[in-house]
Amino acid sequence: MIGTERKGLKELMTEYERDLIVAALTASGGNQRRAAAMLGVLPTTLHEKMKRLGLIQRREEAAPAPLVSTPYAAARPAYSTAY
């Protein structure tokens, strides 16, 4: 093991947990409910683990939603409510 970095048990377990969650999400096509079922945990537990592992952003870190979300809304003329 010359030249290799030794990792502690906690770090190895975290990496393994992350790999299992990513594999389950990939196998489920990104469906968190199905991934949770595959892993044998509740969807809320999976969601919390994903937040802890940095697999999803917290709301306050997420980018704000665009004001115009559809091509139709962008093409629609803006109407004034002032008479």
N, C-alpha and C positions, 0 to 999 in steps of 0.2 A: 504494500500500500504506500509505496514511496511516491511522493508528489500528489497524493490524493487528499482531499479534505475530509476529515471525519465529522460526521453530523451526529447530533444528540438524538435520543429517542423521540423527544417532542417534535423536533424539526422533521424527522423521518415520517412520523405519524401524520403530521400536517400535510406533507407532500403526498402521502398515500391517500389521505382523505380527499384532497383536491383532485388527484388523478381519478379516483373512483367517481366523484361527482361529475367531472368533465366527461368521463366515459358514459355515465348514465344519461347525461343530457344529450350527448351525441347520439346515443342509441335511441333516445326517445324523440329525436328531432327537435330538441329544445323545449319540449313540454315538461315543465317542472313537476306537475302532478304525477305524470307517468314515471319520471325519473325518481321521484320520492318513493313511489310504490316499488320500483325496481330495487331501491336501496333499503327498503323496509323501514322507512321513517315517514313521519307526517310531512306534508308539504310545507307547513310553517317551520318545522325543524330544518328542512333542506334550505329554505329561504334564509334563515338565520345563519346557517353554516356558510352559505354562499356569500353573504355580506361579510362575515368574519374573515373569510379567505380571500376577499377582494374580487370575487367572481362577478359581482354586480355592484353598481354604484348606489349609494344612498341617495335619497331624493334631493337633498340639498347640494349634492355634488353633480347631479345629472344636469345636462344642458337643458335650458328652457325649451319648451315646445315652440315650434314656429307659429307665428300668428296666422299665416295662411297655410292650411294643411292639405288643400286639394286644388287641382288645376281649375275646377269650376269656380271655387271661391276667388281665385286670383283673377279670373276673367270677368267676374261679375262686377258691374259698376257699383261704386259706393253711393248710397243714397243718404241724403241729409234728413234728419228728423226735424230740423228747424224750418218753420214756415214763414 
